[in-house]
């Protein structure tokens, strides 16, 4: 696979500072997320599910409105507001837990506020690379952020377990608050060179405006469809598959953790490579290879005889996912009008979240009825169909890429 030449020019220091601070914030949030799960599980398994729903549904419901707000008020302002809100929420959690203990109502409040904040924060944070980099530097900037974020997500749960053991819920919330304070300071100090002016045309009525443009453009439509289908086929498998398959195969919790870590490891290998070397020149071929790797990885996962082979399979899945997203998402960002960055990004995230919600119900139901291996195998079949559809005509020909880069 031929890659684009790497220029000697480095990514802007301000962007590197932001990506590092964002990774630290992700680490703090992942650790605190472990604490939320741990304490809610201590109440009941059903309550743990309720907390998960309360964090997800507000985000999905308000996500498109969050994209409008990002365009209306400015990307940087939304990031500052979101991190400031989470800093206040961390302080509230610390104070409440110190005075009244970790009661269910505290977990409910934190979950709801986190879900609402995510709806307005995700569309803004997803386009930050576009505010600092363009053309061939954009995939490298996106990959750097992805690499640091994935490292933080890998380290988050173990750090959360250590923090809960050492300083309990309150101390973990303090650590989370410190990371929000750090990224807030960075945001107040940096000025993105390509930040667009706030768009007065961004109104609640314009939430779905980008959908028509994206759907009429074959290349952009293919990004939206491929992202949604990949989310439906991969995310439930990687989130629930390791635990379900490990339980049904009698491998134990350690095997589940090993298998789940595999796709993150595979993803880091690719994003670190893209951050260093850039992307392939042919988006269509690169994504086809990525979809093929995902299909092979999921197939191997469905028939794996041991946890070790399951780990290898999910590494292949992670490599395939990052090959796809590492090429598609920067190209989608590059093709997005500057004054609609928030709305286009919200649409992309919405495609992932809605298909994930539906696929999660289907995956768990099939796994319960037929077994985890059948559920994983059906996800592999879904990705195979997507690969055939992509190969039949994705819209990402070399001419398309040249035109969008012009």
N, C-alpha and C positions, 0 to 999 in steps of 0.2 A: 504494500500500500504506500503510494508516494505521498509524502507530506509536504506542506508548504515550507518554504525556507524560513528559518527563524531570524528575525532582524536583531541587530545588536542592541536596539533600543529596549530598555527595561520598562516594565509597567510603572506607572506613576507611583512615587512613594506614598502619596496620600491614599491611593487605592489599596496598596499593600497594608497600610495601617488600618484601613477600614476592614479589609478581609480578615486580618488577624484579630481585631476587636470583635468582629461578628462571630468568628470561630470560638472565641472565649465566651461570648454570650450564649452561643449554642451549647457549649460544654456546661455552663451553669444551668441553662434551661433543661438539658437532658438529665443532669444530676437531680435537679429539683423535681423533674417529671418522675424520676424513680421514687423519690420521697412521696410524691402524691399517690403513686400506685401502691407503694408499700403500706402507707397508712390507711388508704381506702380499702385495700385487701384485708386489713386487720378488722375492718367493720363487717364486710361481707363481700363475697364474690360478685353478687348482684350490684352492690353499691359501686364496686370498681367499674363495672360496665356503664353505670349511670354517669360516673365522672368522665369516662371516655366519650360518651355521647355529648355531654354538656360542653366538652372542649371542641368537638368536631362540628356539630350542627350549626352553632352560631357563625363559624368560619365559612361553611359552605353556603349558608343562607345570605350572608352579607358580603360575600367575596366580590361580586360584580360592582356593588356600591363602593367597596373599598378601592377598586380600580378607578372609578370616577373621582373619588376624593383625592387620590394620588395625582391625577392630572389637573384637578381643579386647584388644589392648594400647593402642589409641588412635591416631588419625590422626597427631597431632603427634609422638608417640614413634617411629612408624614412619618418618616423614620424617627425624627427627634421626638415627635409627639408619642409614638408608640413605645419607644424605649423609656421615655419619662413616665408614661403610665405604668409600665411594668416595674420600674423602680419604686413607684408609689405602692403598687400592689405587693411588692416584696416587703416593704416596710410595714404594710398593713398585716401581712401574714406573720411577720416576726412579732409584732406587737400583740396580735390576737392570740397566737400560740403561747406567748409568754404569760399572758394574763389569764386565759381561759382554757389552754390546752388545745390539742388538735381535734376539734369537734367536726362532725359531718358538715355543719353549715359553713365552716371555714373552707373546707375542700370544695364545696359547691360554689361558693362565691369566687374562689380563685379559678376554678374551671371555667365558669361562665365568662368572667372578665378576660381570661386568656383566650378563649375562643373568639370573643368579639374583637379583641386587639389583633388577633391573627388575620382576620378578614381584611383589615386596613393596612396591616404591615406587610403581608406576603406579596401583594402586587407591587409595592414600593421596593422592597429589598431585592426582588428578583430582577429588577432592571438596573441596579446600581452599576454592573460592569459596563453597560452601554453609556453611562455618564462619564466614564473615564477612558474608554477605549473604543476604537472603531476598526473596521476592516479586519485585517489578519490578526490584530492584537486582541480583538474581542473574544475569540474562542479561548485564547490563553488566559485572559482575565477571568472568564467564566470558569475555566478549569481550575484555576488557582483557588477561587472561592469554594468550588465544589470539593476539592481535595481537603482543604482545611476544615470545612464543615463536616465531611465524612469522618475525618480523624476525630473531631470533637464528639460526633455521635457514637463512635466506637468506644471512646473513653468515658462518655457520660454516665452510663449505667454503673460501671464499676466504681467510678468516683462518687456517684450518688450513694451506692451501698456503703462505701467507706465513710462518707460524710454523715449518713444516717446513724451508723454505728458509733461514730466519734462525737458528733455534735447534735444529733437528733434532727427533727424537722426544723426547728428554729434556726439552728446553725446552717443548715443547707439553704434555707431561704436567705440568710445573710450573704452567703457566698454568691447566690444567684443575683441578689441585689447589687453586689459589688461589680459583677460582670456587666450589668445594665448601666451602672454608673460609668464604667470604663468606655463602653461604646458610645454613650451619650457625649462624653467629653471629646471623643474623636470626631463625632459628627459635627459638633459645634466648632471644631477647629479646621475642618477641611471644606473646600469649595470645589465641587465637581466641575471640570472645564466644559463639559457638553450638556449640562443640565438645561432643559428647556424652561421657558417661562411658564408660569401657571396659565392654564387654558380656561378662559371664561366660557368656552363652549361646552365644557364638561359639566353636564347636569345629570340628575338621576334618570332623565328620559333618554340619555345617550348611552346607557349601560350596554345595550346590545348592538350599538352602532358598528363596532369592529367585526361582529359576527358575519354580517353580509359581505364585507370586503374579504375577510379570510376565506369564507366559503366559496366565493367567486374566483379566488386565486388558487389554482391547483397546487402549487408548491406549499402555500401556507395551510391550505386545507389538509394536505398530507401530514403536516406537522401536527395539527390538532388531532386528527384521527389516530395517527400512530402513537401519539402521547397518551391519548385516552385508552386505547386498546392495550398498550404496554402496561399502563397503570392497573388495568383490570386483570391482566394475566400475571403480572409479576408481583405486585405489592401484596395481595392476599397470600400468595404462595410464600413470600419471604417473611411476612409478618406472622402468619398462623401455621404455615406448613411445617417448619422445623419442630415446633412443640407437638403438633398433632401427630406427625409421622414418628417422632421419637417416642411418644407415649404408646402409640399403636404397635411399634416395633420393639418396645421394651428396652430402649437405649439409655434412658435416663435424662435428667435435665442438663448435664454437662454436654451431651451430644447435641441437644437442641441449641445451646449457646454457640457451639462450634459451627454448626451448619448455618445458623443465622448470620454469624460474622463473615461467612465466606463471600457473600455478595458485596459486602462493604469493602472487603479486601480487594476483590476483583475490580470494583469501581475506582478505588484509589490508584491502582496500577495504571488505569487508563487516563484518569484525570491528571495525574502527575505527569504522564507522558505528553498529553496535550498542552499542559501548562508550560512544558519545556520546549516541545518541538512543533506545536501547532497541529492543525487538523489535516486530513486528507484533502486533495484537490477535488475529488469526485464525491460529493455528498451522497448521491444515489447509491454508489457502490459501497461506501462506508456503512451507511444505514442498513443496506441489505446484509452485509457481513454481520453487523450487530444483531439484527433480527434472527439470523441463522444461529449465532452463538447462543442467544437467549433460548431459542427453540431446543437446541441440543442440550443446553444446561438443564432446562426444565425436564426434558425427557430423561436425562441421566438421574436427576433428582427423584423422579417418579419410580424408577426401578432400582435405585441404589441399594446394595445389600448391607451397607454399613454406614456409620456416621462419617468415616473418613472419605468414602466415595461421595457421600452427600455434600461434604464440605467442598470437594473438588468441583462438583456440579454447580454449586451455588457461586463459586468463584467465577466459573464460566458465565453464569447468568449475569453477575456483576460487571464483568468485562463487556458483555454484549450491551447491557443497559447503558453504560457510560459511553460506549462507542456511538450509540444512537443519540443520546441526549447531548453528548459533547459536540456533535455535528449539527443536529437539528435546532437546538435551542439558541445558540449564538446566531445562526442564520435567520431564525424567526425574529430575534431581537434586532438584527441589522435591518430587516425589512419593515420593522414597525415605525410608523410616523412618530417623530419625537413628541408631538403634542398629545399622543394617545398611548404612550408607553404603559401607563398604569392599567388602562382598559384592556389592551392587548394581553398583558401579562396576567391579569385577572381571568381572562377567558381561557388562557392556557392552563392555569392552576385549577380553574373550575372544571375543565375537562377531566383532569386527573381525579379530583375529589369526588365528583358525581359518579364516575364509572367505578371508582374504588368502593364507594358505599354500596352500590348495587352488586358488584362482584364479591364483596365480602360476605353478603348474605348468601349468595349462590354457592360460594366456595365452602363455607362452613356447613351449609346444608348438605352438599354432596359428600363432603368428608365425613359427616355424621352418618349418612345413609349408606355410602358405598366404600368409605375409607379414604384416608388422606392421599394415597397413591393415585386413585382414580381422579380425585379433584385436581391434583398437580398435573396429571397426564392431559386432562381436558384443557388446562391452561396452556400446556405446550402445544396442543392442537390449535388453540386460538391464535397463538403467535405464529404458527406455521401458515395459517390462512392469511394473516397479516403480511407475512413475508411474500407470499404469492401475489397478494394485491399490490404490494409495494413494487415488486419486480415487473408487474404488468404496466406500470406507469405512475410514478410518484409525482412528476412535475419538476423534479430537481435534476434537470439536465445541465450540462456544462454551460449552455447558453443562458439558462435561467439564472445560474449563479453569477455569471458575468454581468447580466443585466441588473440584478439586485445589488451588486457591489458597486455599480457605476453611480 
